[in-house]
Amino acid sequence: MALDFRVFTEPQQGASYDDLLAVAKAAEDLGYDAFFRSDHYLKMGGASGLPGPTDAWTTLAGLARETSRIRLGTLVTSATFRHPSVLGIQVAQVDQMSGGRVELGIGTGWFADEHRAFGIPFPAKRFGILEEQLALITGMWETPVGETFTFRGEHYELENCPALPKPVQSQIPVIVGGTGPKRTPALAAQFAHEFNAAFPALDSIRHRFTVVRDACETLGRSPDDLVYSAALVVCVGRDEAEFRRRAEAIGREPDELREHGVAGTPDEAADVLGRVAAQGCDRVYLQVLDLADLDHLDVVAKDVIGQL
């Protein structure tokens, strides 16, 4: 089974930079492929959210200097939060700071309450904004040094932009995901290096990927050019009691976790990952919800991934 395993965090639920640093360093030490984080400023549900939000790209800039191997990225940056030319500069700079370990997951944004809370505009129609951001950001990165980049769209216009700095990587991997049957797969086929199925029903993954593969063929792109990934909640205990303790700590029901995530005992979790891989998945983002429980990362790395 050739799966990559990435740690995916939700810091808006309550985490300081130091908390995230501890998780990222543990992930690196334990052999995970990457550390990813959400891009949110407002907590969800009953979490305290304390000590308050951390900015995704500020966090990743810090981690770029304090890690050495793991890849770093967002799942996903909201197109509503930053002007795309500024985001292009930020991501390229963090790529330089990390020595070429950055990936950009980007989406339309969806959390209306968050936008209202922070006074961020939240247009009813956002897909066109995302499409232009992808074209603009990748266009900036691909413009040769010494040349300028001009872009004219419905939402953004750039005139003779120097299109600097350049990232270290010749192509920063771009991740696009979503559940839409037409526009999202087409966008992934046109711009992405990876398609991500976020929290899919476990028996729907193959279909989600097939739709994207069909979109690639329609565009004349080889479907095998893309990496196909899924994000799934993880909650594992060495035995049933430890699993249930961890489920309670994150406010989730054990049966629900078993139905939707990589959950239960190590053997159960490994079985789920086998089912996911059999549906064509190349990479799994393991959503870790208790960032203080570093032993959980150890259990998953050694007792679950270790047996695959």
C-alpha positions in Angstrom: 0.0 0.0 0.0 1.6 3.2 -1.2 -0.2 5.9 0.8 1.2 9.2 2.0 0.0 10.3 5.5 -0.4 13.9 6.5 -1.4 15.5 9.7 -4.2 18.0 9.3 -5.1 20.5 12.1 -8.0 22.9 12.9 -6.3 25.6 15.0 -9.4 27.9 15.0 -10.8 25.5 17.6 -8.2 26.5 20.1 -4.4 26.4 19.6 -1.4 28.7 20.0 1.5 28.9 17.6 3.5 26.9 20.2 0.8 24.2 20.2 1.1 23.9 16.4 4.8 23.9 16.5 4.8 20.9 18.9 2.4 19.0 16.6 4.5 19.8 13.5 7.7 18.7 15.2 6.1 15.5 16.4 4.7 14.8 12.9 8.2 15.3 11.5 9.9 13.1 14.0 7.3 10.3 13.6 7.7 10.2 9.8 4.5 11.8 8.6 4.7 13.3 5.1 3.3 16.8 5.9 1.8 19.2 8.4 -1.3 21.0 7.1 -3.7 23.4 8.8 -7.1 24.9 8.0 -7.4 28.6 7.2 -10.1 29.9 9.6 -10.4 32.8 12.0 -13.5 31.8 13.9 -14.1 28.7 16.0 -16.9 26.3 15.2 -19.3 24.5 17.6 -18.7 24.3 21.3 -14.9 24.7 21.4 -13.5 27.7 23.4 -11.3 28.9 20.6 -8.8 30.1 23.1 -6.3 31.7 23.0 -7.7 33.0 19.7 -7.0 32.5 16.0 -3.7 32.1 14.3 -3.1 33.2 10.7 -2.5 30.2 8.4 0.4 31.7 6.4 2.0 33.4 9.4 2.0 30.0 11.1 3.5 28.2 8.1 6.2 30.9 7.8 7.3 30.2 11.3 7.1 26.4 10.8 9.2 26.7 7.6 12.1 27.8 9.8 11.5 25.4 12.6 11.1 22.2 10.6 13.4 20.6 8.0 11.7 17.7 6.2 7.9 17.7 6.3 5.9 19.5 3.7 3.7 22.4 4.8 0.4 23.7 3.5 -3.3 24.7 3.8 -6.4 22.7 3.5 -7.7 25.1 2.4 -6.9 28.8 2.1 -10.1 30.8 1.5 -10.1 32.9 -1.7 -12.1 35.5 0.2 -9.4 36.3 2.7 -6.5 37.7 0.7 -5.9 39.5 -2.6 -4.4 36.8 -4.9 -1.3 38.8 -5.8 -0.6 39.2 -2.1 -1.3 35.5 -1.5 1.0 34.6 -4.4 3.8 36.6 -2.7 3.2 35.0 0.7 3.2 31.5 -0.6 6.3 32.0 -2.7 8.1 33.5 0.3 7.2 30.7 2.6 8.3 28.3 0.0 11.7 30.1 0.0 11.8 30.0 3.8 11.1 26.3 3.8 13.6 25.4 1.1 10.8 24.3 -1.3 8.3 22.4 1.0 5.1 24.4 0.5 1.8 23.4 -1.0 -1.3 25.6 -1.6 -4.7 24.2 -1.0 -7.3 26.9 -2.0 -11.1 27.0 -2.1 -14.0 29.5 -2.4 -14.5 29.9 1.4 -17.8 28.9 3.0 -18.2 30.0 6.6 -20.5 33.1 6.4 -20.5 33.7 10.2 -16.7 34.0 10.1 -16.8 36.6 7.4 -19.4 38.7 9.3 -17.4 38.4 12.5 -14.3 39.9 11.0 -15.9 42.2 8.4 -14.6 40.2 5.4 -16.8 40.5 2.3 -18.6 37.3 1.5 -20.0 37.4 -2.1 -22.9 35.1 -2.9 -21.1 33.9 -6.0 -17.4 33.0 -5.3 -16.5 30.3 -7.8 -15.4 32.9 -10.4 -13.2 34.6 -7.8 -11.5 31.3 -7.1 -11.0 30.5 -10.7 -9.4 33.9 -11.3 -7.2 33.6 -8.2 -5.9 30.2 -9.5 -5.1 31.7 -12.9 -3.5 34.8 -11.4 -1.4 33.1 -8.8 0.0 30.4 -11.1 0.5 33.0 -13.8 2.6 35.1 -11.4 4.8 32.1 -10.4 5.2 31.0 -14.0 6.2 34.4 -15.4 10.0 34.4 -16.2 12.2 36.6 -14.1 12.7 39.9 -15.8 9.3 39.8 -17.4 6.0 41.3 -16.1 2.6 39.8 -15.7 -0.6 41.4 -16.8 -4.0 40.0 -15.9 -7.5 41.2 -16.7 -10.5 39.4 -15.3 -13.9 40.2 -14.0 -12.7 40.4 -10.4 -9.0 41.3 -10.6 -6.7 43.3 -12.8 -2.9 43.5 -12.7 -0.8 45.7 -14.9 2.9 45.0 -15.5 3.2 43.1 -12.2 6.9 42.2 -11.6 5.6 38.7 -10.5 8.2 38.4 -7.8 9.4 36.6 -5.7 9.7 33.2 -7.4 9.1 30.1 -5.3 12.0 27.6 -4.9 9.9 24.8 -6.4 9.5 25.0 -10.2 5.8 24.3 -9.5 4.2 24.8 -6.1 1.7 22.0 -5.8 -1.9 23.4 -5.9 -4.7 21.4 -4.2 -8.3 21.8 -5.2 -11.2 19.9 -3.7 -14.9 19.9 -3.3 -18.1 18.0 -3.9 -19.4 19.8 -7.0 -20.1 17.5 -9.9 -18.9 19.8 -12.7 -17.2 23.1 -12.0 -14.8 21.9 -9.2 -13.6 18.8 -11.2 -13.0 21.1 -14.2 -11.1 23.5 -12.1 -9.0 20.7 -10.6 -8.3 19.4 -14.1 -7.2 22.8 -15.3 -5.1 24.1 -12.4 -4.4 21.5 -9.7 -1.7 19.1 -9.0 -3.9 17.3 -6.4 -7.6 16.7 -6.0 -8.8 16.4 -2.4 -12.1 14.7 -1.3 -12.8 16.4 2.0 -14.5 14.0 4.5 -16.2 11.8 2.0 -18.5 8.9 2.8 -16.0 6.0 2.8 -17.8 4.2 0.0 -18.0 7.3 -2.2 -14.3 8.0 -2.7 -13.8 6.1 -6.0 -16.8 7.9 -7.6 -15.5 11.3 -6.5 -12.1 10.5 -8.1 -13.7 9.1 -11.3 -15.6 12.4 -11.9 -12.2 14.3 -11.7 -10.5 11.8 -13.9 -13.3 12.2 -16.5 -12.8 16.0 -16.3 -9.1 15.6 -17.0 -9.8 13.5 -20.1 -12.3 16.1 -21.3 -9.6 18.7 -21.0 -7.0 16.6 -22.8 -4.9 16.1 -19.6 -3.8 12.7 -18.4 -5.8 11.8 -15.2 -2.7 10.2 -13.8 -1.1 13.7 -13.7 -3.1 14.3 -10.5 -2.6 13.1 -7.0 -5.9 11.9 -5.4 -6.3 12.4 -1.7 -8.9 12.3 1.0 -9.2 14.1 4.4 -10.7 12.0 7.2 -11.0 12.5 10.9 -8.7 10.2 12.9 -9.3 8.8 16.4 -7.4 5.7 17.5 -6.7 4.0 20.8 -4.5 1.1 21.6 -7.6 -0.6 23.0 -11.3 0.2 23.1 -11.1 2.1 26.4 -8.4 4.4 25.0 -10.3 5.0 21.8 -13.4 5.9 23.7 -11.5 8.3 25.9 -10.1 10.0 22.9 -13.5 10.2 21.2 -14.9 11.8 24.4 -12.1 14.3 24.5 -13.0 15.6 21.0 -16.8 15.5 21.6 -17.5 12.8 19.1 -19.5 9.6 19.4 -17.5 6.4 18.9 -20.0 4.8 16.5 -20.1 8.0 14.4 -16.3 8.1 14.2 -16.1 4.5 13.1 -18.7 5.2 10.4 -17.0 8.3 8.9 -13.3 8.2 9.9 -10.1 6.4 10.6 -11.2 5.3 14.0 -11.2 2.5 16.6 -8.4 0.2 17.4 -5.2 0.1 15.3 -6.4 -2.9 13.4 -9.8 -1.2 12.6 -8.0 2.0 11.5 -5.6 0.1 9.3 -8.6 -1.7 7.7 -10.2 1.6 6.9 -7.1 2.9 5.3 -6.8 -0.2 3.2 -10.4 0.4 1.9 -9.5 4.0 1.1 -6.4 3.0 -0.8 -8.3 0.4 -2.8 -10.5 3.1 -4.2 -7.6 4.9 -5.8 -6.5 7.2 -3.0 -2.8 8.2 -3.0 -2.7 10.3 0.1 -4.7 10.7 3.4 -5.0 13.9 5.5 -5.6 12.7 9.0 -7.7 15.4 10.8 -6.3 15.6 14.4 -8.7 17.4 16.7 -6.9 17.1 20.1 -3.7 19.0 19.5 -2.5 18.5 23.1 -2.5 14.7 22.7 0.8 14.0 21.0 0.7 10.4 22.1 -2.2 10.0 19.6 0.2 10.9 16.7 2.6 8.2 18.0 -0.1 5.5 18.2 -1.3 6.2 14.6 2.3 6.4 13.2 3.5 3.2 14.9 0.5 1.0 15.4 -1.6 1.9 12.4 0.7 3.2 9.6 3.4 0.9 10.9 1.4 -2.2 10.0 0.6 -1.1 6.4 
